[in-house]
Amino acid sequence: MPIQLTAEPRSDFGKGAARRLRRDGRIPAVMYGGNNEVVHVSLPEHETTLALRVPSATFEIALSGATTLVKPRDVQRDPVRRNVEHVDLIIIDAAEARERESRSKVMVAEAEAAAEAAATAAAPKGAAEEPEQAAAAGESAEGASGEGSQES
């Protein structure tokens, strides 16, 4: 299911206008693709930042009563603070949106399986074995560093 965002049209362009939008909690964006004309919009900062974390995300942008399916093409971030500064969105059709959605589910399932496998592999073997292993490791470390530091 596409992530739903509400966009506002924008008519001001340039660095000053973009800074005003960001100060108000909005991200400047542009939607293009297909036979459509370029549409300049602003998106809510928090919701857009969270939506961009989803792999292969598809957005359903509501603008002036109409909805458009888009995918992020380019995301520009501040090099120090890592805040989203601008987003380019490509208009897609419903078939591509379904394909991206299924791909996203597969990627999330693979990531969850990998995390679970890593958690089970890193689980401690038993409480009784840990002190013995720590003592053995400590003795070998002391023996290696203690021999070289004694000079006669």
N, C-alpha and C positions, 0 to 999 in steps of 0.2 A: 504494500500500500504506500503510495507516495506521501511524503511529508508535506503537510499543508502550511503555507506561509502566505501572509497578506502583504501585498506590495502597494506602495503609493507611487503615482507617477511623479517624475521630477522634471523641472524645466530649467533649473539653474545648473550650470556646468562650471568646471574649473576647480582649482585648488581651494579657494575660499568657500565655495558652495559645498564641496565634499567635506571640508572640516566642520562646517556648520551641521551637516547631516550627522557626522560621527559624534559630535558633541551632544546632539539630541538623541543619541542611542540608535541611529540608523546606519545602514551600510549602503553606499551607492552600488548599483548593479546595472547591468545591461543585458537584455534578452534579444537574441537574434537566431536566425536559422530558417531553413526552408525558403518559402517564398514570402516570408513575413518581413516587414520593415523592422529596423532596430528600435527597441523600446527601452528608454532610460527609466529606471525605477529605483526606489530605495526600499530596503528590507529591514525588519527589526533585527537589531544586532544579536541579542541573546539567543533567540530562536534559530537564527541563521547559523551562528557559531556552533550550536548543539547539533543542528541538522548536518553540517559539514563533517562531523565526526563519523557519520554512518558510511561504511564502505559502499561504493556504487549507489550513492543516494540519488533518488529521483524526487523532485519537488513539484508540487501542484501549487502554482502561484495564482492567487486570486487578485485580479486587478480590474477595477471599474466594473464589477459584476460578472466578468468572464474569468474562466480558469484556463491555465495553460500548463502543460506538462513540460518540464525542463530538466536538464542535468547540468551540473557545474562543469565548466570547461577550464576556467582558470580562476584561481583564488590568489589575490595579492595580499600579503601579510606584512605588518611592520617588522623589520628585521630584528629589533631588540625586544619589543613587548609581545610579539607574535599575535597581535590583534588583527582581525580581518579588516582590510582597508577597502577592497573592491572585489566584486565577483562578476565573472562573465558566465552567462547561462545560455545553453543551446536548447532551442525548442525541439522536442522530440514527439514521436507519435505514441499511441497507446501500446503497440506491439513492442517497441523498444523499451518502454517503461516496465512492462511485464518481464522482459528478459533481464533487465538490470535488477529488478526486485528478486528474481529467483537466484541470480548470481550473488546478490548481497546475502541472502539466506544461507547459501552454501559457504560463503566466506566466514560468516559468523559462526556457523556450526563447526567448521574446521578449526577456528581460533579457540572455541570453547573446548573441543576435544584435545587440542594441543596443551591448553592450560591445565586440563584435568590430568593428562598424562604426565606433565611436568610436576604437578603436585603430588601424585602418587609415587613418582620416582624419587622425589626429594624427601619423602616421609621418613622419620627416624625408625631404625630397626627395632630398638627396644631400649628401655631405660637402664637395664643392667649392663648392656654392652657399652654405652656411652662413656662412663667414667674410666673404664679400662682403656678405651681407645684414646681418650684425652690424656691419660697418664703416660701411655706409650709414646704418644706424639710429643709430649713435653720432655720426656727423657731423651728422645732422639735429637730434639732441637738443642737441649742443653749440652749434650755430648758433642755435637758438631761445632757449636760456638765456643764451648769451654776449652777445647783442645788448642785452638789457634790463639787464644788470648793469654795463655800462660807462657811467659818467657822466663828463662833462667839465666 
